[in-house]
Each structure stands twice: as C-alpha cells, then as structure tokens.
C-alpha cells in the first residue's frame, strides 16, 4: 500500500500549512510508516492511505517518489 505523509520538518514548531511537506511511503500499514519515520525529527500531521483515483492522481505528479520500507 502507498501512504502519503504530511509533515513539518521541525517537531517543535507549530504546524503551518505553508511549511507542510509530504512524502510517499510504501508499507503494509500506517503503524509501519510511523515506525519507519520515528528517527526523523518530523512533526507528522497526517498519514493518508492512497488508493484508486487518488493514487493515480498522485502518481501523475512530477514530485512522486516512493520510499519503500524493507
């Protein structure tokens, strides 16, 4: 499954929409995604499962790069 993660790069700052970044992770569950990212100093706002038309739309983006959890 592919998940889109919305995050702030600094865990201690208040989330501001303009500073929100995203990345894509291939994993079996949201829990696995959060575990994979726990060592990064991110303030994770949302982990969203992508499927169907939404996944196709994201794959068409030029910024689409998937991290795979091994």
LINBEL-V82890 format. One record per run of one state. SS is the DSSP state (H for helix, E for strand, - for the rest). FROM is the first residue (numbers start at 1). TO is the last residue. Records with the same first field share a line. If there is no record, write none. Layout:
# LINBEL-V82890
SS: FROM-TO ; FROM-TO
This chain:
# LINBEL-V82890
-: 1-1 ; 9-16 ; 20-20 ; 27-29 ; 38-42 ; 51-51 ; 60-65 ; 69-70
E: 2-8 ; 21-26 ; 43-50 ; 66-68
H: 17-19 ; 30-37 ; 52-59
